[in-house]
Amino acid sequence: MSIDVVDLRNFYGQRLGSVARHFVGRGIRRRWADTSGQRVLGVGYATPYLGLFREEAERCLAFMPAAQGVVKWPTTRPALSALVDELELPLPDAAVDRVLLVHALEMSQDATALLREIWRVMAAGGQLLAVVPNRRGLWARMDTTPFGNGRPYSRPQITHLLRDAWFTPVAWSEALYVPPIQRGWFLRSAAAWERAGATISAPFAGVHIVEATKQVYRAIPAKREKRRLVPALEPVLAPSPGGAARLSG
């Protein structure tokens, strides 16, 4: 079940949401250090992070699923956001170079179909960056944040999902080691939590950040023609020594 766009906007307007945007945004920027001349598409609720690329990318669009709702983005400029059917994106084939998925895969009723539609609109050699709740993390266990809604994933599950949709995972990182606690004194230690978690590669990070590339030449299952089995020896009638016919194989 999708979370409402108003709840998403309200979360990122709170202090805990600002902390999440800072650390997740830092992980995203490490993966995509330069998007100059690229066509960037955000799917789900990616607007808190698309601002990282809006000034340098050739174009930057935000598509929000119909079940979630849409808000105007950016707020003070001509709108670059649109309400869409996530399985029928209003773009031609190979229209974008990079796709950022945030609050999308875990909310989708058919994640494989969503990824295959993204595959369609992505140019050859395009890159996908997905922010996905970690099923072992604390953020996925608390429904007071958007990362606690929908279906969280483990690394093997994400890998299988991407490969089934014709993408190849090429890089991984994690973010949100800090527990999702709203208290101000606790949030002031968020940077220390992030450093400690990244240093020891702790398994309880709140989100996976996975980068994948489009498989241009994907495998297509071969169809084998069914063959009719023909016996090597067919039975025939042969005369018996007593003169009566008998069946011989």
Order of alpha helices (4+ residues) and beta strands (2+ residues): alpha-alpha-beta-alpha-beta-beta-beta-alpha-beta-alpha-beta-alpha-alpha-beta-beta-beta
